[in-house]
Amino acid sequence: MAQAHERIPYPISRGEMERRWRLARERMKDERLDALVMQGSANFVGLGGYYRWFTGVSTPGGHAFTLIFPRDALATVVTHGAFGGETTLDGKDAEYAGIGKRLTTAVFPGIAYTAGYDAEIVAREIARAGYRRVGMLGTMCMYHELASGIKNRLPQVEFVDATALVDPLRSIKSEEEIEFIRATAAMQDETLAKTAAFIEPGMRDYEVCAYSQYVSNLLGSETGYFLAGSAPPDKPALYRFRTAQGRRMEKGDAFFWQAENSGPGGYFVHIGRIFTLGKAPQSFVDAFGQMVEAQSYTMDMVKPGAKPAEIFAEYQAYMERRGLPKEERLHCHGQGYETVERPLIRHDETMDVAANMNIGCHPGYVNRTTFMTVCDNFLIGRNGAERLHKTPQTIIEL
């Protein structure tokens, strides 16, 4: 890890940033790309990871940051700010690593008539540089007006989707990234332990999550959120976002809690456990044990070279053999600068598993009376998966 910066407490080292740029530029050369264009926003909720991978810094809110990353020059960033703002940089500042120029304009996502302000600047810079073949990166994370606005202004430029070029690079973590990921798992373990000591009947779900957020922030968390939900013992305690966390817990209730936040350096892992405000019914204990076994069964298959579609098919067969509901959502996936990153362990994934991937696994099911799951993260080694979280895999009785 790099030394703490005056503004950035957990900066990414210069060596790590240069490693990423070198790998990306090698691929760009192979694909004859003059530059990449990407946009980042909403990293506080686990998006904007492409931008962060190339810059080392987070995009905090809805204001978008757009990066032009050339194959053989310093990058240019376009951000919200004053009309016509332009700052020349040397690419060495931790806040603007690899960036040679910062351009600003007053664009707001909620103000329709400002749509295209940033696209006009990006298109102008591409034209000035004479780029002929440009890769659009992570277009699912771009505002429509940016992507369409750039293309419409530059009919002479060939634009291609370059997302598949970068996905394998960021999915395999470096030693520095793994160090941050381990620190995040330890942070979440400590947050969970302190949260368990804090919960008591009479609290609302959001009060528990607010405390968890406070504890995590003091331990180095940068972004993310908490999912939680309580219910009486005969109803499923489903996970809910902040706007639906108003229920007041009572003795005997079940409470589901899951940390979906990043740690020092901005890397995501997640951990989820079931709490009971009293002794857990044996049916809960048995159901939780089934999910722990399902998680273990999945992760035993997640090894370097394994194909996610084959893992998923075998997992579905396993659930059917056990008389458990088949998975209809996503129970296992990569993580990094985003809450969900490739590879996905499901039928439509084409990226093979590789060593040094950070994989989260949370099998679960819901019925009329019960929601049951367990969630942990794993580091994929040469011979298999290492569970990163140290919190015991049990129902937590309060």
C-alpha positions, -999 to +999 in steps of 0.1 A: +000+000+000+011+036-006+016+060+022-014+080+033-020+112+013-031+145+029-065+141+012-066+103+004-061+081+035-057+049+015-041+058-019-033+032-045+005+031-050+020+046-082+035+012-090+000-004-090-015+023-112+013+020-137+008-018-137-029-012-147-021+014-174+006-009-189-017-039-191-045-018-206-022-002-232-008-035-243-044-047-250-052-014-267-022-019-290-033-054-298-068-040-307-055-010-326-072+014-302-060+050-300-079+057-268-105+045-243-134+065-230-152+057-198-175+074-173-178+070-136-205+080-111-223+068-080-193+049-066-208+054-031-233+027-040-208+004-058-207+016-094-181+035-114-155+008-110-139+012-145-132+049-138-117+041-104-095+013-118-079+037-142-076+067-118-074+052-083-101+077-070-138+074-064-166+092-081-187+101-051-222+110-064-244+114-094-220+139-111-202+120-138-164+120-143-154+111-179-119+099-187-102+098-221-073+073-217-049+074-247-026+046-257+005+068-256-002+100-236-015+113-203-052+111-198-078+138-199-107+140-174-139+160-179-158+168-146-185+190-132-173+225-125-171+260-139-179+266-176-147+264-196-125+253-168-091+239-178-062+228-156-029+214-168-015+186-147+016+164-147-001+130-140+019+126-107-007+139-082-024+110-063-058+128-068-052+130-106-029+100-112-020+097-149-040+127-159-025+156-179-056+178-183-088+185-163-117+201-181-149+213-164-184+223-174-216+229-154-236+197-162-263+183-139-279+148-145-313+161-133-312+191-157-322+179-191-310+210-211-274+205-199-273+171-216-245+171-240-223+197-224-196+171-214-201+151-246-192+182-266-159+186-247-150+149-250-158+149-287-137+181-292-107+165-274-109+133-294-110+153-327-081+175-316-060+144-308-068+128-342-080+095-327-096+073-354-105+042-334-118+046-299-129+020-273-160+028-252-155+011-218-183+001-195-212+017-215-237+003-190-222+028-165-225+058-190-252+083-192-270+079-225-264+115-236-227+111-232-223+080-253-247+090-280-235+126-280-199+117-285-207+093-314-231+117-331-205+144-331-177+122-345-191+102-375-155+099-388-143+080-357-148+042-353-161+034-319-160-001-305-170-017-272-138-023-253-153-036-220-143-072-226-107-060-232-105-046-196-127-070-176-102-098-174-075-073-163-094-059-133-110-092-123-076-107-114-063-089-084-027-078-077-009-084-044-016-048-034-053-052-042-055-084-023-040-067+008-068-041+006-094-068+001-082-087+032-084-054+052-120-049+040-130-084+051-114-078+086-132-044+088-166-061+081-159-088+107-152-062+133-183-041+123-205-072+125-192-081+160-198-045+173-232-044+156-242-077+173-234-061+207-254-030+198-287-046+187-316-048+212-354-050+209-371-017+203-346-005+177-356+002+142-338-016+114-322+017+101-308+025+135-288-007+134-276+000+099-267+036+109-245+023+137-229-002+114-221+025+089-206+047+116-184+019+129-173+009+094-164+045+084-142+048+115-125+016+104-117+029+069-148+022+049-151+046+019-183+038+001-213+014+001-244+006+021-261-020+044-290-042+036-312-053+065-347-063+075-365-077+106-396-098+108-416-119+134-405-155+135-433-167+111-425-142+084-394-139+061-368-113+073-360-100+038-332-076+031-343-041+025-327-008+015-326+023+038-360+036+026-378+004+039-358-001+071-384+015+094-397-015+112-392-017+150-377-050+162-392-070+190-380-099+211-382-132+192-378-115+158-354-126+131-331-099+116-311-102+084-280-079+081-256-077+053-226-053+048-223-042+011-196-016+017-160-010+006-131-008+029-097+010+028-088+016-008-123+013-020-126-025-025-159-043-020-165-076-002-197-085+016-208-105+046-244-114+056-257-132+087-291-140+103-297-127+138-325-138+162-336-117+192-338-148+214-331-185+208-332-195+171-359-222+162-344-255+152-359-250+117-338-218+114-307-236+125-313-264+100-321-241+071-290-220+078-269-251+078-282-260+044-271-226+030-236-230+046-234-264+028-246-249-005-220-222-002-193-247+005-204-269-024-203-239-048-169-227-036-153-262-039-160-259-076-147-223-080-111-231-089-087-217-116-098-228-150-133-237-140-162-225-162-189-205-144-217-219-166-207-255-156-204-246-119-239-230-120-254-260-137-239-284-111-251-261-083-287-261-097-286-299-098-273-300-062-301-278-050-326-300-068-312-332-053-315-316-018-351-306-023-341-269-022-353-241-045-331-236-076-313-203-079-332-177-099-310-147-092-272-144-087-257-163-058-220-161-066-199-134-083-167-114-085-162-081-066-136-054-066-143-017-071-179-026-077-204-047-057-209-070-086-180-076-110-172-104-134-171-134-134-207-142-125-213-178-116-243-184-138-254-197-172-244-167-193-208-160-181-179-167-205-150-157-184-132-186-167-123-185-130-086-176-124-063-173-094-064-141-074-101-134-080-122-120-052-155-139-052-186-134-030-210-163-025-245-160-009-268-189-017-303-183-003-340-189-007-373-174+005-407-190+012-439-179+030-422-180+065-385-178+060-357-160+042-324-178+047-289-171+034-253-168+043-228-145+026-190-145+027-161-136+003-134-159-009-099-154-025-093-179-053-059-195-049-041-220-072-058-249-056-092-235-045-110-209-024-099-193+009-128-178+030-117-142+038-143-135+065-135-150+100-170-145+115-183-180+125-209-194+101-237-196+126-270-179+134-263-151+158-286-154+189-289-122+209 
